[in-house]
């Protein structure tokens, strides 16, 4: 079992930045691919960014390649999502998720085994 806890969300203005954190406990964190997803009100949950285990290769949804950066600190058991130049359309609940399998590029919800409870990000115009 892996337990995931997101933090760092909040209310910001358009153009601001936020850094979300996903802290894991349980198993050897470096064995897991970790992804960030988000779900806006009334919409389906969508993939934002992912990062592989030991190698730390990153992959992104096409729409977020520029302003968002995912990174990880395996020793600290944390994955980060740095979000710059935020827009109102980035408003959503952001979730981190993990799956065992250190080098896969997983972008579908059903590929992930473990989920956090989510953190709200609200961007005002």
Residue frames as a rotation matrix with the C-alpha (Angstrom) as fourth column:
UNK 1
0.566 0.824 0.000 0.00
0.824 -0.566 0.000 0.00
0.000 0.000 -1.000 0.00
UNK 2
-0.700 -0.673 0.241 1.02
0.669 -0.735 -0.109 3.56
0.250 0.085 0.964 -0.73
UNK 3
0.359 0.775 -0.520 -0.63
0.855 -0.496 -0.148 6.51
-0.373 -0.392 -0.841 0.95
UNK 4
-0.502 -0.467 0.727 -0.56
0.764 -0.634 0.120 9.82
0.405 0.616 0.676 -0.88
UNK 5
0.306 0.567 -0.765 -1.26
0.796 -0.593 -0.121 13.25
-0.522 -0.572 -0.633 0.54
UNK 6
-0.051 -0.248 0.968 -1.44
0.800 -0.590 -0.109 16.38
0.598 0.768 0.228 -1.60
UNK 7
0.310 0.152 -0.938 -0.80
0.726 -0.675 0.131 19.87
-0.613 -0.722 -0.320 -0.32
UNK 8
-0.682 -0.708 -0.184 -0.08
0.492 -0.630 0.601 23.35
-0.542 0.319 0.778 -1.61
UNK 9
-0.279 0.654 0.703 -3.36
0.844 -0.182 0.504 24.29
0.458 0.734 -0.502 -3.20
UNK 10
-0.433 0.186 -0.882 -5.08
0.591 -0.680 -0.433 27.58
-0.681 -0.709 0.185 -2.62
UNK 11
0.707 0.681 0.190 -6.61
0.646 -0.512 -0.566 30.71
-0.288 0.523 -0.802 -4.09
UNK 12
-0.410 -0.866 -0.287 -4.37
0.528 -0.482 0.699 32.74
-0.744 0.135 0.655 -6.38
UNK 13
0.412 0.490 -0.768 -4.72
-0.326 -0.708 -0.627 35.35
-0.851 0.509 -0.132 -9.10
UNK 14
0.932 -0.051 0.359 -4.21
0.350 0.385 -0.854 34.80
-0.094 0.921 0.377 -12.80
UNK 15
0.586 -0.790 0.179 -0.51
-0.277 -0.404 -0.872 34.87
0.761 0.462 -0.456 -13.62
UNK 16
0.333 -0.441 0.833 0.57
-0.934 -0.037 0.354 33.65
-0.125 -0.897 -0.425 -10.18
UNK 17
-0.255 -0.491 -0.833 2.42
-0.472 0.815 -0.336 30.44
0.844 0.307 -0.439 -9.40
UNK 18
0.574 0.335 0.747 1.79
-0.813 0.348 0.467 27.56
-0.104 -0.875 0.472 -7.05
UNK 19
-0.519 -0.663 -0.539 3.77
-0.646 0.717 -0.260 24.47
0.560 0.214 -0.801 -6.12
UNK 20
0.651 0.743 0.156 1.79
-0.711 0.524 0.469 21.39
0.267 -0.416 0.869 -5.23
UNK 21
-0.568 -0.801 0.192 3.34
-0.816 0.515 -0.264 18.58
0.113 -0.306 -0.945 -3.22
UNK 22
0.641 0.642 -0.420 2.43
-0.545 0.766 0.341 14.91
0.541 0.011 0.841 -3.13
UNK 23
-0.336 -0.762 0.553 3.95
-0.936 0.203 -0.288 13.12
0.107 -0.615 -0.781 -0.16
UNK 24
0.369 0.413 -0.832 3.98
-0.454 0.862 0.227 9.33
0.811 0.294 0.506 -0.14
UNK 25
-0.268 -0.437 0.859 4.33
-0.941 0.310 -0.135 6.83
-0.207 -0.844 -0.494 2.64
UNK 26
0.748 0.568 0.343 4.33
-0.528 0.823 -0.209 3.09
-0.401 -0.025 0.916 2.66
UNK 27
0.763 -0.418 0.493 6.48
0.540 0.831 -0.131 1.40
-0.355 0.367 0.860 0.05
UNK 28
-0.313 -0.945 -0.096 9.73
0.611 -0.278 0.742 2.24
-0.727 0.174 0.664 -1.74
UNK 29
0.401 0.617 -0.678 8.73
0.005 -0.741 -0.671 5.42
-0.916 0.266 -0.300 -3.46
UNK 30
-0.298 -0.614 -0.731 11.26
-0.714 -0.365 0.597 5.24
-0.633 0.700 -0.330 -6.27
UNK 31
-0.847 0.027 0.531 9.55
0.265 0.887 0.377 2.12
-0.461 0.460 -0.759 -7.64
UNK 32
0.053 0.996 0.070 6.43
0.750 0.007 -0.661 4.10
-0.659 0.088 -0.747 -8.51
UNK 33
-0.699 -0.008 0.715 5.42
0.549 -0.647 0.529 6.24
0.458 0.762 0.457 -11.42
UNK 34
-0.358 0.571 -0.739 3.56
0.637 -0.429 -0.641 9.27
-0.683 -0.700 -0.210 -10.11
UNK 35
-0.556 0.250 0.793 1.07
0.675 -0.420 0.606 11.37
0.485 0.872 0.064 -12.01
UNK 36
-0.770 0.416 -0.483 -0.87
0.039 -0.725 -0.687 14.55
-0.637 -0.548 0.542 -11.44
UNK 37
-0.498 0.730 0.468 -4.46
0.777 0.135 0.615 14.78
0.386 0.670 -0.634 -12.59
UNK 38
-0.937 0.289 -0.193 -7.05
-0.131 -0.808 -0.574 17.49
-0.323 -0.513 0.795 -12.19
UNK 39
-0.451 0.868 0.209 -10.81
0.868 0.372 0.328 17.70
0.207 0.330 -0.921 -12.22
UNK 40
-0.963 0.218 0.160 -12.69
-0.225 -0.974 -0.032 20.91
0.149 -0.066 0.987 -12.79
UNK 41
-0.501 0.846 0.183 -16.29
-0.221 0.079 -0.972 21.27
-0.837 -0.527 0.147 -11.69
UNK 42
0.496 0.856 -0.145 -18.60
-0.428 0.096 -0.899 19.45
-0.755 0.508 0.414 -14.06
UNK 43
0.415 -0.435 -0.799 -15.76
-0.854 0.115 -0.507 17.96
0.312 0.893 -0.324 -16.08
UNK 44
0.926 -0.159 -0.343 -13.96
0.191 0.980 0.061 14.66
0.326 -0.122 0.938 -16.24
UNK 45
0.623 -0.781 -0.036 -10.65
-0.124 -0.144 0.982 14.16
-0.772 -0.607 -0.186 -14.50
UNK 46
0.945 -0.323 -0.047 -7.74
-0.040 0.027 -0.999 14.76
0.324 0.946 0.012 -16.86
UNK 47
0.455 -0.872 -0.179 -4.06
0.881 0.410 0.237 13.96
-0.133 -0.266 0.955 -16.88
UNK 48
0.965 -0.191 -0.179 -1.65
-0.189 -0.982 0.028 16.83
-0.181 0.007 -0.983 -16.30
UNK 49
0.227 -0.959 -0.168 1.86
-0.838 -0.104 -0.536 15.45
0.496 0.263 -0.827 -15.85
UNK 50
0.999 0.050 -0.011 3.75
-0.038 0.869 0.493 12.34
0.034 -0.492 0.870 -14.82
UNK 51
0.198 -0.978 0.073 7.20
-0.952 -0.209 -0.222 11.27
0.232 -0.025 -0.972 -13.74
UNK 52
0.503 -0.066 -0.862 8.84
-0.082 0.989 -0.124 7.88
0.860 0.133 0.492 -13.79
UNK 53
0.945 -0.028 -0.325 10.52
0.314 0.345 0.885 6.25
0.087 -0.938 0.335 -10.79
UNK 54
0.367 -0.878 -0.308 14.28
0.633 -0.007 0.774 6.16
-0.681 -0.479 0.553 -10.43
UNK 55
-0.361 -0.587 0.725 15.05
0.933 -0.219 0.287 7.77
-0.010 0.779 0.627 -13.77
UNK 56
-0.209 0.330 -0.921 12.73
0.409 -0.825 -0.389 10.70
-0.888 -0.458 0.038 -13.22
UNK 57
-0.916 -0.020 0.401 11.68
0.392 -0.261 0.882 11.05
0.087 0.965 0.247 -16.86
UNK 58
-0.527 0.737 -0.424 8.83
-0.052 -0.526 -0.849 13.52
-0.849 -0.425 0.315 -17.14
UNK 59
-0.807 0.380 0.451 5.84
0.537 0.156 0.829 13.51
0.245 0.912 -0.330 -19.47
UNK 60
-0.756 0.469 -0.457 3.01
-0.088 -0.765 -0.638 16.00
-0.649 -0.442 0.619 -19.84
UNK 61
0.302 0.866 0.399 -0.38
0.742 0.048 -0.668 16.57
-0.598 0.498 -0.628 -21.33
UNK 62
-0.183 -0.441 0.879 0.20
0.939 -0.343 0.023 18.62
0.291 0.829 0.477 -24.46
UNK 63
0.544 0.530 0.650 -1.62
0.382 -0.847 0.371 21.62
0.747 0.047 -0.663 -23.02
UNK 64
0.996 -0.085 0.025 0.64
-0.056 -0.384 0.921 21.86
-0.069 -0.919 -0.388 -19.97
UNK 65
0.499 -0.865 0.048 4.11
0.828 0.460 -0.322 21.36
0.256 0.200 0.946 -21.39
UNK 66
-0.002 -0.558 0.830 5.03
0.270 -0.799 -0.537 24.99
0.963 0.223 0.152 -20.97
UNK 67
0.089 0.057 0.994 3.85
-0.614 -0.783 0.100 26.37
0.785 -0.619 -0.035 -17.65
UNK 68
0.824 0.270 0.497 3.85
-0.564 0.462 0.685 23.22
-0.045 -0.845 0.533 -15.48
UNK 69
-0.110 -0.902 -0.418 6.88
-0.652 0.383 -0.655 21.26
0.751 0.200 -0.630 -14.28
UNK 70
0.928 0.370 0.030 6.81
-0.283 0.653 0.702 17.96
0.241 -0.661 0.711 -12.41
UNK 71
-0.143 -0.987 -0.069 9.74
-0.584 0.141 -0.800 16.79
0.799 -0.074 -0.596 -10.31
UNK 72
0.832 0.439 -0.340 10.43
-0.020 0.636 0.771 14.33
0.554 -0.635 0.538 -7.53
UNK 73
-0.162 -0.808 0.566 12.56
-0.899 -0.116 -0.422 13.84
0.406 -0.577 -0.708 -4.45
UNK 74
0.270 0.314 -0.910 12.71
-0.125 0.949 0.290 10.11
0.955 0.036 0.295 -3.90
UNK 75
-0.685 -0.581 -0.439 14.64
0.368 0.244 -0.897 10.38
0.629 -0.776 0.046 -0.67
UNK 76
-0.925 0.349 0.150 11.95
-0.349 -0.623 -0.700 12.66
-0.151 -0.700 0.698 0.72
UNK 77
-0.668 0.691 0.275 9.09
0.669 0.720 -0.183 10.67
-0.325 0.062 -0.944 -0.78
UNK 78
0.086 0.693 -0.716 7.64
0.169 -0.718 -0.675 13.71
-0.982 -0.063 -0.179 -2.51
UNK 79
-0.414 -0.092 0.905 6.58
0.910 -0.042 0.412 14.66
0.000 0.995 0.101 -6.02
UNK 80
-0.398 0.183 -0.899 6.06
0.208 -0.936 -0.283 18.30
-0.893 -0.300 0.334 -6.91
UNK 81
0.069 0.389 0.919 4.02
0.995 -0.099 -0.033 20.11
0.078 0.916 -0.394 -9.52
UNK 82
-0.582 -0.316 -0.750 5.25
0.365 -0.925 0.107 23.61
-0.727 -0.211 0.653 -10.14
UNK 83
0.151 0.736 0.660 2.53
0.986 -0.067 -0.151 25.61
-0.067 0.674 -0.736 -11.86
UNK 84
-0.689 -0.446 -0.571 3.44
0.378 -0.894 0.242 28.96
-0.619 -0.049 0.784 -13.38
UNK 85
-0.920 0.308 -0.244 1.37
-0.392 -0.667 0.634 31.55
0.032 0.678 0.734 -15.23
UNK 86
-0.735 0.666 0.129 -1.84
0.541 0.690 -0.482 30.16
-0.410 -0.284 -0.867 -13.84
UNK 87
-0.829 0.555 0.069 -5.09
-0.297 -0.542 0.786 30.86
0.474 0.631 0.614 -15.64
UNK 88
-0.268 0.810 0.521 -8.70
-0.923 -0.061 -0.380 30.71
-0.277 -0.583 0.764 -14.42
UNK 89
0.543 0.507 -0.670 -9.16
-0.723 0.687 -0.067 27.58
0.426 0.521 0.740 -16.52
UNK 90
-0.454 -0.734 -0.505 -6.56
-0.213 0.640 -0.738 25.86
0.865 -0.228 -0.447 -14.33
UNK 91
-0.358 0.412 0.838 -9.08
-0.934 -0.152 -0.325 25.96
-0.007 -0.898 0.439 -11.48
UNK 92
0.304 0.391 -0.869 -9.69
-0.382 0.886 0.265 22.38
0.873 0.251 0.418 -10.37
UNK 93
0.737 -0.212 0.642 -9.08
-0.527 0.415 0.742 19.80
-0.424 -0.885 0.194 -7.70
UNK 94
0.190 -0.785 -0.590 -5.61
-0.804 0.220 -0.552 18.41
0.563 0.579 -0.589 -8.30
UNK 95
0.890 0.138 0.435 -4.89
-0.359 0.799 0.482 14.79
-0.281 -0.585 0.761 -7.47
UNK 96
-0.243 -0.912 -0.330 -1.69
-0.968 0.252 0.017 12.82
0.067 0.323 -0.944 -7.39
UNK 97
0.861 0.491 0.135 -1.67
-0.485 0.871 -0.078 9.13
-0.156 0.002 0.988 -8.18
UNK 98
-0.204 -0.975 0.093 0.90
-0.924 0.223 0.310 6.36
-0.323 -0.022 -0.946 -8.15
UNK 99
0.904 0.386 -0.183 1.42
-0.426 0.850 -0.311 3.04
0.035 0.359 0.933 -9.86
UNK 100
0.293 -0.813 0.503 4.10
-0.216 0.456 0.864 0.41
-0.931 -0.362 -0.042 -9.34
UNK 101
0.548 -0.164 0.820 6.26
0.794 0.410 -0.449 0.14
-0.263 0.897 0.355 -12.43
UNK 102
0.120 -0.551 -0.826 9.15
0.516 -0.676 0.526 2.54
-0.848 -0.489 0.203 -12.44
UNK 103
-0.740 -0.623 -0.255 9.50
0.122 -0.497 0.859 3.45
-0.662 0.605 0.443 -16.11
UNK 104
-0.312 0.690 0.653 6.05
0.947 0.281 0.155 3.51
-0.077 0.667 -0.741 -17.69
UNK 105
-0.995 0.098 0.017 4.44
-0.093 -0.979 0.182 6.60
0.035 0.180 0.983 -19.18
UNK 106
-0.505 0.851 -0.146 0.97
0.863 0.503 -0.051 6.31
0.030 -0.152 -0.988 -17.70
UNK 107
-0.982 0.168 0.084 -1.58
-0.159 -0.982 0.104 8.96
0.100 0.089 0.991 -18.57
UNK 108
-0.184 0.964 -0.192 -4.91
-0.177 0.160 0.971 7.19
0.967 0.212 0.141 -17.99
UNK 109
0.049 0.305 0.951 -6.73
-0.965 -0.230 0.123 7.12
0.256 -0.924 0.283 -14.69
UNK 110
0.890 0.449 0.081 -7.24
-0.455 0.856 0.246 3.38
0.041 -0.255 0.966 -14.82
UNK 111
0.405 -0.823 -0.399 -3.49
0.127 0.483 -0.867 2.81
0.905 0.300 0.300 -15.02
UNK 112
-0.454 -0.592 0.666 -2.93
-0.509 -0.441 -0.739 4.17
0.731 -0.675 -0.101 -11.52
UNK 113
-0.277 0.257 -0.926 -3.34
0.513 0.854 0.084 2.15
0.813 -0.452 -0.368 -8.35
UNK 114
-0.162 0.092 -0.982 -3.24
0.968 -0.176 -0.177 4.70
-0.189 -0.980 -0.061 -5.56
UNK 115
-0.001 0.289 0.957 -4.76
0.496 -0.831 0.251 8.16
0.868 0.475 -0.143 -5.25
UNK 116
-0.929 -0.232 -0.287 -4.58
0.367 -0.510 -0.778 11.07
0.035 -0.828 0.559 -2.87
UNK 117
-0.170 0.929 -0.329 -7.59
0.839 -0.040 -0.543 12.99
-0.518 -0.368 -0.772 -1.61
UNK 118
0.151 0.178 0.972 -6.94
0.853 -0.521 -0.037 16.04
0.500 0.835 -0.230 -3.78
UNK 119
-0.390 -0.252 -0.886 -6.13
0.663 -0.745 -0.079 19.68
-0.640 -0.618 0.457 -3.21
UNK 120
0.610 0.747 0.264 -8.18
0.740 -0.418 -0.527 22.60
-0.283 0.517 -0.808 -4.51
UNK 121
-0.692 -0.710 -0.131 -6.58
0.580 -0.654 0.485 25.18
-0.431 0.260 0.864 -6.77
UNK 122
0.507 0.857 0.093 -8.63
0.796 -0.423 -0.433 28.25
-0.332 0.293 -0.896 -7.57
UNK 123
-0.683 -0.723 0.108 -7.36
0.688 -0.587 0.426 30.90
-0.245 0.365 0.898 -9.96
UNK 124
0.352 0.822 -0.448 -9.24
0.583 -0.567 -0.582 34.19
-0.732 -0.056 -0.679 -10.03
UNK 125
0.136 -0.243 0.961 -9.22
0.951 -0.241 -0.195 36.51
0.279 0.940 0.198 -13.02
